Amino acid sequence: MEELIVSKEELIVMFEDEKIIDSGKGWIMGEKEVEIIALHEIDPKFLQDITNAKFYKITVKGKK
């Protein structure tokens, strides 16, 4: 899986439709553990809520 850029709304739907599952130890998409990275338009140090980004990047965990 290549990295995937999704909107906040698309990410919410992916969790609701169980395309991404929270295993309690990490996020699983398909059969791979993934990382979800918030993409901010401004410097995160100026943000009050770092979880409130407009877009998120999903990548396979540990893949460089």
C-alpha positions as CSV (number, residue, x, y, z in Angstrom):
1,M,0.0,0.0,0.0
2,E,1.3,3.4,-0.9
3,E,0.6,6.3,1.4
4,L,-2.9,7.6,1.2
5,I,-4.1,11.2,1.8
6,V,-7.7,11.5,3.1
7,S,-9.9,14.2,4.5
8,K,-11.1,14.2,8.1
9,E,-14.6,13.1,6.9
10,E,-13.2,10.3,4.8
11,L,-11.1,9.1,7.8
12,I,-14.2,9.0,10.0
13,V,-16.1,7.0,7.4
14,M,-13.2,4.5,7.1
15,F,-13.4,3.8,10.8
16,E,-17.2,3.6,10.7
17,D,-17.1,1.2,7.8
18,E,-14.3,-0.8,9.6
19,K,-11.8,-0.3,6.8
20,I,-9.5,0.8,9.6
21,I,-9.8,-1.0,12.9
22,D,-8.4,0.1,16.2
23,S,-6.9,-3.0,17.7
24,G,-6.1,-1.4,21.0
25,K,-2.4,-1.7,20.1
26,G,-2.5,0.1,16.8
27,W,-4.6,0.8,13.7
28,I,-5.1,-2.1,11.2
29,M,-6.0,-1.5,7.6
30,G,-6.4,-4.7,5.6
31,E,-3.8,-7.0,7.2
32,K,-1.2,-4.3,7.9
33,E,-0.6,-2.0,10.8
34,V,-0.8,1.7,9.7
35,E,0.1,5.1,11.0
36,I,-2.2,8.0,10.7
37,I,-0.4,11.4,10.5
38,A,-2.3,14.7,10.8
39,L,-1.4,17.2,8.0
40,H,-1.8,20.8,9.1
41,E,-1.8,23.9,7.0
42,I,-0.1,25.9,9.8
43,D,2.7,25.2,12.2
44,P,1.4,22.7,14.8
45,K,2.9,24.6,17.7
46,F,0.2,27.3,17.1
47,L,-2.7,24.8,17.2
48,Q,-4.9,24.3,20.2
49,D,-6.2,20.9,19.1
50,I,-3.7,18.9,17.0
51,T,-6.3,16.2,16.2
52,N,-8.4,18.7,14.2
53,A,-6.6,18.6,10.9
54,K,-8.4,18.9,7.6
55,F,-6.3,16.0,6.0
56,Y,-4.5,12.9,7.2
57,K,-1.8,10.7,5.7
58,I,-2.1,6.9,6.2
59,T,1.1,4.9,5.7
60,V,2.1,1.3,6.5
61,K,3.8,1.4,9.9
62,G,7.6,0.9,9.7
63,K,7.8,1.5,5.9
64,K,10.3,4.1,4.8
